[in-house]
Amino acid sequence: MTHASPHAAHGGAHHPAPRHTPGSDDQAEILDLDADVLAEHTASLTAWLPVAAGGPRHIVDLGCGTGAGTFALLARFPDAEVTAVDASAVHLRRLRERALELGLADRVRTVQADLDADWPDLGRPDLGRPDLVWASASLHHMADPGRTLRTVRELLAPGGLFAVVELAGFPRFLPGDAPEDRPGLEERCHAALARHHAEHVPHRGADWGPGLVAAGFTVEGRRTITVNVDGSRVEAVGRYALSGLKRLRDSAAPVLAAEDLASLDRLLDTGGPGSLLRRDDLAVRTERTAWTARRP
């Protein structure tokens, strides 16, 4: 389980990817790109959190991936320390390396754990129980999300805040009339992916508000942010689109028409004339919804 974005499998991030091992360096790379491309939007969500003066002291990042949320939270709350939890040793290693590079290693503790199994003790002898738990694009990977919500409620300090971020779906990268030889290709891939997710990741895109109330939280806020990052403004968009569409191909390939598959392969051929990396019309378009809920 990790943070997430256009990526995949449980223990990894956001959609099952048969040719990529969950928690692999390949997957870690796309998580890092996700953090880079969507940094502004993640920062806006951390700034929106309703926290008391002085901010939280102990934060837990559930399904932290390579640390997009962890580092945004550390930047937003300079007096806080974060316990970053993920099932992937690869992701946690990358997070620790990044923390060292940024001079933040003393503010981060990593815990490797499968939260569908037994939960580790996430309290801190020095800081006590967390007063903020952050779960971005990770709840939908849980086998029993209701159990997870109840466990977080018990984990939090009284009055503590739970912030849940959910993806609206896999990002769009191409204009609707692209590519020229197969207009609408990306939407057809998305339709195939939606069927795949309905079977394998049924909670993706869920409305977590009712579940939070059922688990005993008081929901304090809900916010949806629209993401539209122009590739001409952010250099990493091209590489992000390339990595994302490679994973989209893995899931959609079995049901795509041969002509669509060939067109997609031309986009993914970085040495070819039709490469995604040669296009100047790429963008990242998606939505993310966040809920804040208080333990009474």
Residue pairs with C-beta under 8 A, 6 or more apart in sequence:
1 10
1 11
1 12
1 62
1 63
1 86
1 87
1 114
1 115
1 138
1 141
1 142
2 11
2 12
2 13
2 23
2 27
2 31
2 63
2 64
2 65
2 66
2 86
2 87
2 88
2 91
2 137
2 138
3 13
3 31
3 34
3 35
3 61
3 63
3 64
3 65
3 66
3 67
3 68
3 69
3 136
3 137
3 138
4 13
4 14
4 31
4 34
4 63
4 65
4 136
4 137
4 138
4 167
5 13
5 14
5 30
5 31
5 34
5 38
5 137
5 167
5 171
5 244
6 14
6 15
6 30
6 34
6 170
6 171
6 240
6 243
6 244
6 247
6 248
7 13
7 14
7 15
7 17
7 27
7 30
7 31
7 34
7 244
7 247
8 14
8 15
8 16
8 17
8 20
8 22
8 27
8 247
9 15
9 16
9 17
9 22
10 22
10 87
10 116
10 141
11 22
11 23
11 87
11 88
11 114
11 141
12 20
12 22
12 23
12 24
12 27
12 88
13 27
13 30
13 31
13 34
13 63
13 65
13 137
14 137
14 167
14 170
14 201
14 204
15 170
15 193
15 196
15 197
15 201
15 204
15 247
15 248
15 251
16 196
16 200
16 201
16 251
17 27
17 247
17 250
17 251
18 250
18 251
19 250
20 26
20 27
20 247
20 250
21 27
22 87
22 88
23 87
23 88
23 89
23 90
23 91
24 90
25 90
27 88
27 90
27 91
28 65
28 66
28 88
28 90
28 91
28 94
29 243
30 240
30 243
30 244
30 247
31 65
31 66
31 68
31 91
31 94
32 66
32 94
33 236
33 239
33 240
33 243
34 68
34 240
35 42
35 66
35 67
35 68
35 71
36 234
36 236
36 240
37 229
37 234
37 236
37 237
37 240
37 284
38 68
38 227
38 229
38 284
39 68
39 72
41 225
41 227
41 288
42 68
42 69
42 72
42 136
43 72
43 75
43 76
44 225
45 72
45 163
45 165
45 223
45 225
45 288
45 290
46 69
46 72
46 73
46 75
46 76
46 77
47 76
48 221
48 223
48 290
48 292
49 76
49 132
49 161
49 163
49 292
50 161
50 220
50 221
50 292
51 77
51 132
51 161
54 79
55 76
55 77
55 78
55 79
55 80
56 77
56 80
56 130
56 131
56 132
56 161
57 79
57 80
57 81
57 127
57 131
58 80
58 81
58 83
58 124
58 127
58 128
58 129
58 130
58 131
58 132
59 73
59 77
59 80
59 81
59 82
59 83
59 130
59 131
59 132
59 133
59 134
60 82
60 83
60 85
60 122
60 130
60 132
60 133
60 134
60 155
61 67
61 69
61 70
61 73
61 82
61 83
61 84
61 85
61 134
61 135
61 136
62 85
62 115
62 133
62 134
62 135
62 138
62 152
63 85
63 86
63 115
63 135
63 136
63 137
63 138
63 139
63 141
64 70
64 84
64 85
64 86
64 91
64 92
64 95
64 110
65 86
65 88
65 91
65 95
66 91
66 94
66 95
66 98
67 84
67 94
67 95
67 98
67 99
68 136
69 134
69 136
69 165
70 82
70 84
70 95
70 99
70 108
71 98
71 99
71 102
71 104
73 80
73 82
73 132
73 134
74 80
74 82
74 104
74 107
74 108
77 132
80 107
80 132
81 107
81 108
81 109
81 124
81 127
82 107
82 108
82 109
83 109
83 110
83 111
83 122
83 124
83 130
84 92
84 95
84 108
84 109
84 110
84 111
85 110
85 111
85 112
85 113
85 115
85 120
85 122
86 92
86 95
86 110
86 112
86 113
87 112
87 113
87 114
87 115
88 112
89 112
92 110
92 112
95 108
95 110
96 105
96 108
96 110
99 105
99 107
99 108
109 124
111 120
111 122
113 119
113 120
115 142
115 148
116 142
116 143
116 144
119 151
119 155
122 130
122 155
123 129
123 130
123 155
128 157
129 155
129 156
129 157
129 160
130 155
130 156
130 157
130 160
131 156
131 157
131 159
131 160
131 161
132 160
132 161
132 162
132 163
133 152
133 155
133 156
133 160
133 161
133 162
133 163
134 163
134 165
135 152
135 162
135 163
135 164
135 165
136 164
136 165
137 165
137 166
137 167
139 145
139 148
139 149
139 164
139 166
139 203
139 206
139 208
140 166
140 167
140 201
140 203
140 204
140 205
140 206
141 201
141 203
142 148
142 203
145 203
145 206
145 208
145 211
146 211
146 214
146 215
149 208
149 211
149 212
149 214
149 215
149 217
150 215
150 216
152 162
152 215
153 162
153 215
153 216
153 217
153 295
156 162
156 295
157 295
158 295
158 296
159 294
159 295
159 296
160 294
160 295
161 220
161 292
161 293
161 294
161 295
162 212
162 217
162 292
162 293
162 294
162 295
163 290
163 291
163 292
163 293
164 208
164 212
164 290
164 291
164 293
165 288
165 289
165 290
166 204
166 205
166 206
166 208
166 288
166 289
166 290
166 291
167 204
167 205
167 286
167 287
167 288
168 205
168 224
168 286
168 287
168 288
168 289
169 190
169 194
169 204
169 205
169 286
169 287
170 190
170 193
170 244
170 248
170 286
171 227
171 244
171 284
171 285
171 286
172 186
172 190
172 283
172 284
172 285
172 286
173 186
173 237
173 240
173 241
173 244
173 245
173 276
173 282
173 283
173 284
173 285
174 185
174 186
174 241
174 279
174 281
174 282
175 281
176 183
176 184
176 187
177 183
177 184
178 185
178 186
178 279
178 281
179 185
179 263
179 266
179 267
179 274
181 263
181 266
182 259
182 260
182 263
185 260
185 263
185 264
186 245
188 252
188 256
188 257
188 260
189 245
189 248
189 249
189 252
189 256
189 260
189 264
190 248
192 251
192 252
192 255
192 256
193 248
193 251
193 252
195 255
196 251
196 252
197 204
208 291
209 219
209 222
209 291
212 219
212 291
212 293
213 219
216 295
216 296
217 293
217 294
217 295
217 296
218 293
218 294
218 296
219 291
219 292
219 293
220 292
220 293
220 294
221 290
221 291
221 292
222 289
222 290
222 291
222 292
223 289
223 290
224 287
224 288
224 289
224 290
225 287
225 288
225 289
225 290
226 287
227 284
227 285
227 286
227 287
227 288
228 283
228 284
228 285
229 237
229 283
229 284
229 285
230 237
230 283
231 237
231 238
231 241
231 279
231 280
231 281
231 282
231 283
231 284
232 280
237 282
237 283
237 284
238 276
238 277
238 279
238 282
239 277
240 284
241 276
241 282
241 284
242 268
242 270
242 276
242 277
245 264
245 267
245 268
245 276
246 268
249 261
249 264
249 265
249 268
253 261
256 264
266 272
266 274
266 275
267 274
267 275
267 276
268 275
268 276
269 275
270 276
270 277
276 282
